[in-house]
Amino acid sequence: VPLMSKSYGADVKGLAEITRNLGLFGAGAKRAMAKALYVEAERIMAESAPLVPVDFGVLKASGHVQPPEMSGERVSVTMGYGGPAEAYALVQHEDLTFRHTVGQAKYLEQPFLKAIPGLPDRLAKTISAEAMK
């Protein structure tokens, strides 16, 4: 169940090469990719926290990163805000007309988009470290 009714994904140059090279690491490759994606999602969430609008703190406290999911060759990580704040998380995120005293709209999208440059290098670094364990 999505905690925000909006999903984002990224098609990042260099990920195809990382995926091809994962074969060099054998059975631990998928686990290494899962760890790398989780680390990246945690970093994005940490950068988003100061941007989350705060009235009572329910929305900010609802931020989470779920454990990686692996299905076939696919590895994914879900992160977001919602839970008890689901009724207004998306509105607060998308409505650019709100004037927040603390936080802003696009509180998750901006850190996500900011993370895309350099993503392949960060993933490769984490994958290499994990695969060598």
C-alpha positions in Angstrom: 0.0 0.0 0.0 1.6 3.3 -1.0 1.8 5.8 1.7 1.7 8.7 -0.7 -0.4 8.3 -3.9 2.5 9.6 -6.1 5.4 7.5 -7.1 8.7 8.6 -8.6 11.4 6.6 -10.3 14.6 7.5 -12.0 16.2 6.4 -15.2 19.8 7.1 -14.5 22.6 6.7 -17.0 25.2 4.3 -15.8 22.8 2.0 -13.9 22.7 -0.4 -16.9 26.5 -0.7 -16.7 26.3 -1.3 -12.9 23.7 -4.0 -13.5 25.9 -5.7 -16.1 28.9 -5.6 -13.8 27.0 -7.1 -10.9 27.4 -10.4 -12.6 31.1 -10.2 -11.6 30.1 -10.4 -8.0 28.2 -13.6 -8.2 25.4 -14.5 -5.8 25.9 -11.6 -3.5 25.3 -9.0 -6.2 21.6 -8.7 -5.7 22.0 -8.4 -2.0 24.7 -5.7 -2.6 22.3 -3.8 -4.9 19.6 -4.0 -2.3 21.9 -2.6 0.4 23.1 0.2 -1.9 19.6 1.3 -2.8 18.6 1.2 0.9 21.5 3.4 1.8 20.7 5.8 -0.9 17.0 6.0 0.2 18.0 6.6 3.8 20.2 9.5 2.7 17.4 11.0 0.6 15.0 10.7 3.5 17.5 12.4 5.9 17.8 15.3 3.4 14.1 15.6 3.1 13.4 15.7 6.9 14.2 19.4 7.3 12.0 20.3 4.3 8.8 18.6 5.7 6.0 21.0 6.7 5.5 20.8 10.5 2.3 21.7 12.3 2.2 19.0 15.0 5.0 16.8 13.5 2.8 13.8 12.5 3.8 14.2 8.8 7.5 14.5 9.6 7.4 11.5 11.9 5.7 9.3 9.3 8.9 9.3 7.1 10.2 5.9 6.5 12.3 3.6 4.2 11.0 0.1 3.8 13.4 -2.8 3.5 14.5 -3.7 0.0 12.2 -6.0 -2.0 13.7 -8.5 -4.4 11.7 -10.1 -7.2 13.4 -11.9 -10.0 16.1 -9.6 -11.3 14.4 -6.5 -9.8 15.4 -4.8 -6.6 13.4 -1.9 -5.2 13.2 0.2 -2.2 10.1 2.2 -1.2 10.4 5.4 0.9 7.9 8.1 1.7 5.6 9.9 4.1 2.1 9.1 5.0 0.9 6.5 7.6 -1.3 8.5 10.0 -0.6 11.6 7.9 -1.7 10.0 4.6 -4.8 12.1 4.3 -2.7 15.3 3.8 0.8 14.1 2.9 0.3 14.3 -0.8 -1.6 17.7 -0.6 1.2 19.2 1.5 3.8 17.8 -1.0 2.1 19.0 -4.2 0.3 22.2 -3.4 2.8 25.0 -4.2 0.4 27.7 -3.0 0.7 26.8 0.7 2.9 29.1 2.7 4.4 26.9 5.4 6.0 28.5 8.5 8.2 25.4 8.7 9.0 23.3 5.7 7.9 23.4 2.1 6.1 21.7 -0.8 8.1 19.1 -2.8 9.8 18.0 0.4 10.7 14.6 -0.9 10.8 15.2 -4.6 13.5 17.8 -4.4 16.0 15.7 -2.4 15.2 12.7 -4.7 15.9 14.8 -7.9 19.0 16.2 -6.3 20.3 12.7 -5.6 20.2 11.6 -9.2 23.5 13.1 -10.3 26.2 10.9 -9.0 23.8 8.1 -8.1 25.6 5.5 -10.3 28.9 6.3 -8.6 27.5 6.1 -5.1 25.6 2.9 -5.9 28.8 1.3 -7.4 30.8 2.3 -4.4 28.4 0.7 -1.9 27.9 -2.3 -4.1 31.6 -2.9 -4.4 32.0 -2.6 -0.6 29.2 -5.0 0.1 30.2 -7.5 -2.6 33.7 -7.7 -1.2 32.5 -8.7 2.3 
